[in-house]
Amino acid sequence: MKATKKTRTYLRKNDRVMVMAGKDKGKVGRIKLIELSKYRAIVEGAQIIKRHTKPGQRSSGGIIEKEAPIHISNLMLICPKCTDPVRISGKVLDDGSKVRVCKKCGEIIPTETK
């Protein structure tokens, strides 16, 4: 039986991130979806691909543009306070809750849920 690799990331859905490598280097967008099993994320407005589809019963077909997944290692979170791409650390508060902390300014990064 193969042991499963435990995957972890400090990035969350709706976080503002900057693409650090690849053809879209420097683009900023929000995370729409995270696939932790593949360690990839779909970022709004980055890694746009063209999909050629045949006409079917429900769709007319044609060329569809959509976002493709990007490896999480190529993304950096943008701190809301310093507005720069930063590294993130985890911290446990006195009440026992876990939070994300900006390594540059030390500010707590809120987890947005929409």
C-alpha positions, 0 to 999 in steps of 0.5 A, a space after each residue: 500500500 502506497 503512503 499518501 503524501 500530506 499536502 499543506 499550503 498557507 494559501 486559501 480561496 479568495 486570497 490575492 496572489 502574484 504569479 512569480 514564474 511562468 508566462 504570466 509572471 507578475 500578474 495579480 489575481 484572486 484564487 478561485 479554486 485550490 486542488 490540494 491533491 495536485 498542489 495546484 490553484 486556479 488564479 483569476 486572469 492568469 494562465 489563460 488557455 484556449 480550448 477548442 470544443 466541438 458542437 454538441 447537443 447543449 453547446 455550440 462549440 468554438 474556441 473557449 478561453 479559460 484559466 488553467 491551474 498553476 503550481 502553488 509554488 509559483 504563487 506568493 500571497 500579497 499582504 493586505 497591509 504592506 501590499 507586497 508579495 510576502 512569505 507567510 508563517 503560521 502562529 497559534 494565538 493564546 486562545 488556541 486559534 491558528 492564524 497566518 502571519 506576514 513575515 515582512 510586517 508581522 501583521 495577521 492575515 485575515 482568512 476571507 470567506 465568501 
